[in-house]
Amino acid sequence: MTSCSFLLVTSVRQAIALRTVVSTSCSSRFLSVGSLRLRSENVHSGGRRYLSNSVPCYGDQEGAPHFRRSSVPHPLAEELKFKLDDEQSYTLPHPIWSKEEAEAVKVTHIAPVTKTDKAAYFCVQCLRTLWDIFSGYKWGKWFNTLDEKKWLTRIIFLETVAGVPGMIAAMNRHLSSLRSMKRDHGWIHTLLEDAENERMHLLTALALKKPGPFFRLIVMAGQGVFVTLFWASYQVSPRFCHRFVGYLEEQAVGTYTECLHSIDNGDLKTWALLPAPPIAVQYWKLKKDAMMRDVILAIRADEAHHRSVGAQFSLKLALRHQHSEIHTVLARTA
């Protein structure tokens, strides 16, 4: 009986000691995110914590409530502080354009050949015409009244739409990969980077203008309609959707080229003298003395890249469909 009591007391003491060590070491704990509980290995490094997948989490800073904070402050926390707006800490890898590459971008067009291509091009032209009339862009070009404010309104709305296709396509291919239990060979990552890149274009424009409630309501309505239509279209014909994106990006390259011409011609005098927003300098690794024109150049280069990706993805799907049809015909004739 005495030995049992001794073992019990010893076990209780060990449990209390273990609990104290765990609560003060921040070596292994659970993070609650919604209804999920995720186990993470937290390692302190100069005041910054890294999850096991090397994604930095800023538990010692404001703005990250879903990460539990350590009860023991790091001794160097006051000396080494990291800002939450460090874009490179969480953005996906993306192209960094040189001055020569950005200036060399040209307005190009791939003539539609197949019925799918023609349908995609027709849809893009309809949307472009309607938005040009609704936003006043067409009248602004005719009467030469396009100023920085109107350009920002156009860019902000278009980027809220342009960020949708990449995410919808990536989600569909991700789910398809899970169902088929096959690899996707880089498509998902490329599409996610496309969507994030467009979102960074939006955030850059938002650094210069904050839309009002009515504009936000229009964005919400437009996004709801476009997301639904694009998702439904992707279930029917992914090739059509990627060709649609390719033609949409052709229009984007043309739009930003016109914006550059307006800056160079002196129509946008404010932007000609406006320094690049800090978020743009950090994301595209621009020079510290970069101007707004350099930002537009980088955005246009991104759009030209997306233009090529959309065309290539559509072409790959077309070739895959042709190979499938050939195999079907050969099987029937065998």
N, C-alpha and C positions, 0 to 999 in steps of 0.2 A: 504493500500500500504506500509505503514511504517512497519507494523507487518510482512508482507511478506518478505520485505528486511531484517528485523532482523532475521527471521527464516533462510533465505538463507545464510546470513553471518555466523550464528551459525553452520549450517550444513557443510559449507566449512571448518570452523575451526576444527570441530570434525573430518572430513575426513582427514585433514592434520595431526592432532595429532595421529589418528589411524595409518596412513601410517608410521609415524615416529617410533611408538612403534613396529610395525610389522617388519620394516627393521632393527631394532637394537636388538630385543630380541631373534631372531633365535628360536622362539617357534613353528612356523608352517610355512613351506614353501614347495614349489614344487621342486622336483628333476627331471631334464630332462635326460632320458636315451633313446637314439635313438629317435624314434618317439613317445615314451610314456612319460606321465607326471605323476609321482608318488607322492602322498601326503605322507609326513612323519612327525612324531612328533620327533623332535630332542631334546635330553636332554643332557646337558653337565655333565660330571662326570670325574673330574680329567684330563681334556684335551682330553678325548675320548668321541665320540658321538655314541649314539645307535639309530638305527632306531626303529620303533614301534614293529618290530618282533625280537628285541634284537640282531640283527646282527651289530657288530661294524663297523662304517665307520670312516675313518681317514681323515676328511676334512681339518684338520690343518696340514697335512703332504703332502709331494710330493708323486705322484703316484696314486692319486685317483681323477682324473679330473672330473669324472662324478658326484661327490658330490660337491654341491655348498658350498663354504667356508663362515663362519660367518664373518661379517665385524667388529665384536667386539671380540678382543682376550680374551681368558680365562685368569684370573689373575694367575693361576697356570700352564699355558702352558709351561713356561720355566723350572719349577721344575719337572713336571710329563710328561715325554715323552715316547711314546710307539712306538716300532719298527713295521714297516710294515711286517716284515718277521716272525711275531708271528704265527706259524702254528696252534696253538690251538684256535686261535680266529676265524677261518673260516673253519677248516676241520671237516668232519663228524665224529661222534663217531666210534671208531674202536678198535679192541682188542689190549691190551697191554700185551705182553707175558713175563712171568717170565723166568729166566735162565733155570729152570728145564723143563718148557713146551717147550721152543725153542729147547733144546737139545734132547727132547724125540721124536721129529718128525721122522717118518720112511717113507721110500719109499714103497708105496703100489700100488696095481693095482686091479681094479674091472674087472674081465673077462667079455667081451661082450657076451650077451645072445641073445637078440632080433636082428632083422635086423637093426633097428635104431641104436642100440649100436654098431653093427659091422661096419656100415657105418661111424659113428662118429669116431670110433677108426682108421679105415682105412685112413680117411682124415687127422687125426692128425699125423699118422705115415708117410704119404706122405710128409706133410709139414715139419715134423722134419727132415726127410732124405734130402730133398732138401736144407733146410737151413743149415744143418750140412756140406753139400758139398760146398755150395756157400760161406759160411762164413769162411771156412777153419777149422772149429771145429774138423771135423773127422780126417783131416790130422794132426792137432795139437795134438790130443790125441795119434795118432799112433807114431809120432816122438817126443812126449813130448816137444813141443815148445809153449804150451799155456802159455802166460805171462799175466800180469795184463791188458795190453792194449787190447789184444784180448778178454779177458773176459769182459771187459767193452763194447767193440763193440758188443758183443753178447747180453749182458744184456740190453743195451740201445735199440737195435732194437726189441728184444723180448718184452720189456715192452711197446713199442709204439703199438704193436699188442695186447698185453694182456689187455690193457685199453679199447679196443673197445667193446667186447661182453657185458660187464655190462651196458654200456651206451646205446647201441642199444636195448638191452632187456628191460631196464628200460623205454626207450622212447616208445617202442611198448606197454608195459603193461600200461603205463600212458595214452596213447591215447585210448587203449581198455577200460580202466576204465572210461574215459570220454564218450565214445560212449555208453557203456552199462549202465552207471550211477550206477556202483556198486563199492564197495570197493575192494582194492587189497590185503589187509591184510598183509602188510609189505614187499611184494616182491620188490616193486619199491625202497624202501629205501635200502634194502639189496643189490640190484643190483647197485645202485648209489654208495654205499660205496665201493663195489667191484671195480668199475671203478676208483674211486678216489684213492683207496689204490694202485692200479697198477700204477697210475700216480705218486704217491709219491715215488714208487720204481724207476721210471724213473728220477725224480728230484734228488733223492739221487745219482744215478749214474752220472747224469750231473754235480754234484758238484765236480766230480773227472776228468771229461773229457768233452770237448766241441767239438761236431762233426763238421766236415767241410761241405762245400756246397754240395759235391757229396753225402756224407752220408745222408744229409737232403733230397736231391732229391730222393734217394732210399726209405727213410721213407715215403715221400709224395706219391710216386707211390704205395708202398705196402699198405699204409693205404687206398688209394682210392679203390684199388682192394678188400681188405679184408672187408672194410665197406660195399661195394656194395653186395658182396657175402653173408656176414653174415646177412645183412638186408633182402635180398631175401629169404635166408634159414629160417629165423625166421617167415616169413609170411607163409611158407609152413609147417614147423614142429618145434615149440618151443622146443619140447622134444629133438629132434636131436641136437639143438644148445646148450642146457644146458648139454647134455651128452658130446658134443664136448668140451665144456669148462672144464668139469670134467677131461676128458682125457688129455687136454692141460695142466691143472694144475698138473696132475701126472708127466708129462714130466718136468715141471718147478721145482717141488720138487726134482726130480732126478738130474737136472742140478745144482741146488744150493747145493745139497749134494756133488756132485763131486767137486764143487768149495771149499767147506769146507775141503774136503779131501786133495785138493791141498795145501790149507793153512797149514793144520796140517802136511803134508809131507815135507814142506819146499820148494815147487815149486813156491809159490807166497810169496817171502820173504818181498817184499815191503808192501803188505797188512797185513802180520803178525805183522808188526811194525807200521802200519798206524792208527792214531786215527780216530774214527768215525766222519763223517762230522756233523757239527752242526745241519743241517736240520734233520738228522736221530736221533740224540740224543733227539731233541725236539719232534719229531713225535712219536717215540716209547718209550719215557720216559726212555732212557737208562742212565746208570751212566755216570758221567762226564768223567771218565777215560775209557769209552768204546772204543773198538778197532773195526777195520773193520770186524773182524770175528763175533763180536756181531751183526753187521748190517746184515750180510749175514744170520745169524741165525734167526733174526727177519723177514727178507724177506721170508725165507723158511717157517717159521711158518704161515705167511700170505698166501702163496701159498697152504699150506696144508689145511688151512681153506677154501679157495676158491674151492679146490678140493672136499671137503665135501659138500659145498653149491651146486655146479654144479650137483653132484650125487643125492643129495636129491631133488633138483628142478626137475630133469629129472624123478626121481622115482614118485614124486607126480603127475606129468603130465601123466605118464603111468597109474597110478592107477585111475586117473580121467577119462582117456580114456576107461579103462576097465569097470568102473562103468557105463559110458555112453552107451557102447555096451551092457551091461547086461540089462539096462533099455530099450534099443531099442528092444532087443530080447523078453523081457517080454511083451512089448507093442504089438508086432506083434503076439505073441501066446495067448494074452488075448482074 
